[in-house]
Amino acid sequence: MSRSGAASRSPGGSSAGGSSAGGGSRVAGVSLIVDSASSDPPFRQLKSQIVEAVTRGTLTPGTRMPAVRKLADEVGVSTATAAKVYRELEEAGVLEGRGRSGTFVAAADLSAAVLARAAEEFSERASGAGFGIDDAVDAVRNAFRNLG
């Protein structure tokens, strides 16, 4: 996954990484932005930025996330896109919805949840492109060898 739209912080508090459709949203010192020049769709950019910030410990368990409408307005996406990001991250165990209280960073085993969700997404893409499990596993092995 490309990190071109990754959440970042700069000394002046502005977000790095290109132009943002809505200016960005700040959560616990992390700027969530949508880079209109990125080849990644806004949904994927936001989702990966949140996962990365949680994985790095920048967004800690219990951190309250912006309301869906506020996030959508601040980053310049539809409320449906922002809601989909939160919904999928809740399903992956990264975020936790608490009804009217809001959405919070979950305290679950994040690394396992992130890995499981990444595997699901990869499996869906590989299968959708016509690849079988053996080809998919070989591709993952090759990708790990190339990290090197």
Salt bridges, closest charged atoms under 4 A:
GLU52 OE1 - ARG3 NH1 3.19
GLU52 OE2 - ARG56 NH2 3.00
GLU74 OE2 - LYS70 NZ 3.94
GLU88 OE1 - LYS47 NZ 2.73
GLU88 OE1 - ARG117 NH2 2.85
GLU96 OE1 - ARG98 NH2 3.47
GLU120 OE1 - ARG117 NH1 2.86
GLU121 OE2 - LYS47 NZ 2.19
GLU121 OE2 - ARG117 NE 3.59
